[in-house]
Amino acid sequence: MNEERFRYTSAPERRERLLQYIAEQGYCTIAELSKAFSVSEMTIRRDAQKLVEQELVRGFRGGVGSLSKQDLTGSDYRFRDIAHAAAKHAIASAAVGMVEPHSVVAIDAGTTANQFAQLLPADRDIKVITNSFPALASLVGNPGVEVSCLGGTLHPESLSFDGPATLAGIENIQIQTLFLAASGMSDRGAFCANGFDAITKRALIDVSERVVLLADSTKFDAHAMVRICDWDVVDRLIVDDGISEAQQHMLRQQGVQVEVVPVNESVEAVS
């Protein structure tokens, strides 16, 4: 965090910087803002309440955001699960090849990530950490996987667990590879549909040695307003062959390894 950026001489100036920061991130917890601005949570709460009263940001339990309530709900998991099934299956299959025996991996909440969970083999003796209810269900009965579920509040739109209990659980673990999901991509980084998921994804990134983003090429056209992270924290993107040369060039310029996988359109959605 650039300390110079957060220097200020008065409460109004601090709130102006705070407003800019929230706009850039989309959603932030009070704890995150307190740390970023080096002031107490009580001070941040007062600042945030002032901005809410001025209708410059929206207040939510434990945080503030620049989004509408409609943007925060995200799309229903069932509809996302059947979209672009062939591309998601190809991406998930390629990701399985990155899983080393006896490793510790995390599976993020997302439809492609769940397909990845379904395809994990039973012969690699791995530990999986996840906040995804579908991934958890997919891994039941796999003798080669020891599963740790990050508990918390289950959100019906994303079928993911998040909240204080989830974040507390993440603080005490170390992950070798995080298989990250996203709802949208641009030259500014990876995005998701709601702030609650973004907070959890950032926390998982912070405790992971390697971050692999699993996202089909249509995510470059998708509208998702909450930024998860910049490209500098993503080590590899596994994407289908619908990605353009310009998009690949942009990603490589940002230091991201891009693995493009061909799509077999005859592949049906994994059930």
Salt bridges, closest charged atoms under 4 A:
GLU4 OE1 - ARG7 NH1 3.29
GLU13 OE2 - ARG17 NH2 3.21
GLU24 OE1 - ARG5 NH2 2.13
GLU32 OE1 - ARG202 NH1 3.59
GLU41 OE1 - ARG45 NH2 3.50
ASP47 OD2 - ARG14 NE 2.52
ASP47 OD1 - ARG15 NE 2.84
ASP76 OD1 - ARG78 NE 3.07
ASP108 OD2 - LYS201 NZ 2.44
ASP123 OD1 - ARG124 NE 3.94
ASP125 OD2 - HIS102 ND1 3.09
ASP162 OD1 - HIS155 NE2 2.64
ASP216 OD2 - LYS219 NZ 2.60
ASP230 OD1 - ARG227 NH1 3.06
GLU259 OE1 - ARG236 NH1 3.16
